[in-house]
Structures are given as structure tokens and as C-alpha cells.
Amino acid sequence: MIQTNKKSFDLEKFKIQMAMIQDKQFKYLWKSTGSEKFYDISKGKEEKIDHEANYALVKRLKNKLFNVIKRLDSQTQSIDEEIDEEVAKNLRSLGYL
């Protein structure tokens, strides 16, 4: 919640995670709200949503994206274990952990 002189704003609705991966032809976008989009970027700069996307292609990019996320999460967890408690406390106060 952000409080200003005249109004308060609830920012909870903006706590959405997003991730994207692309190769030379396609782009896959995932949101924690459950939304997924698949673009065929080979068709020009307009990045039209591909409504007739091949399920296997979408699944390949989705799996690749989540494998990258898992790998990054595991690296982050191992870093957390190596951080001095005082440093971790400071990072938490700044919102980094």
C-alpha cells in the first residue's frame, strides 16, 4: 500500500511475475496470472500472436523457459546459503531477498 497526501494505492494487483524466451522464429511469454502468449516473430516486427501455434513448439519453448528458471532458482538458493547474515539482513531491508 502506498499512501500519498490525497490517496492510497493498493499495489497487490501489480505483483505479477513474467518470463519470456525466444528463438529465431518464436517467442513465448508467461505470466503468473496463468496467461500465456506465443508469437511467431518470423512474420515481421509486428509480432502477431500465433493462434494456430503447433502445440509441440509451444511446449518446447515453455519447457526451455522453465528449465532456465529452475536453474537460476537453484543458483540463487546456493548464493543465499553463502551470504553473511549481516549482508543478508541489509539485502532484505532493501527488498533484494
Secondary structure, DSSP 8 states (H G I E B T S, - for coil): -EE-SS-EE--GGG---EEEEE-SSEEEEEETTS-EEEEEGGG-TT--B-TT--HHHHHHHHHHHHHHHHHHHHHHHHHHHHS-HHHHHHHHHTT--
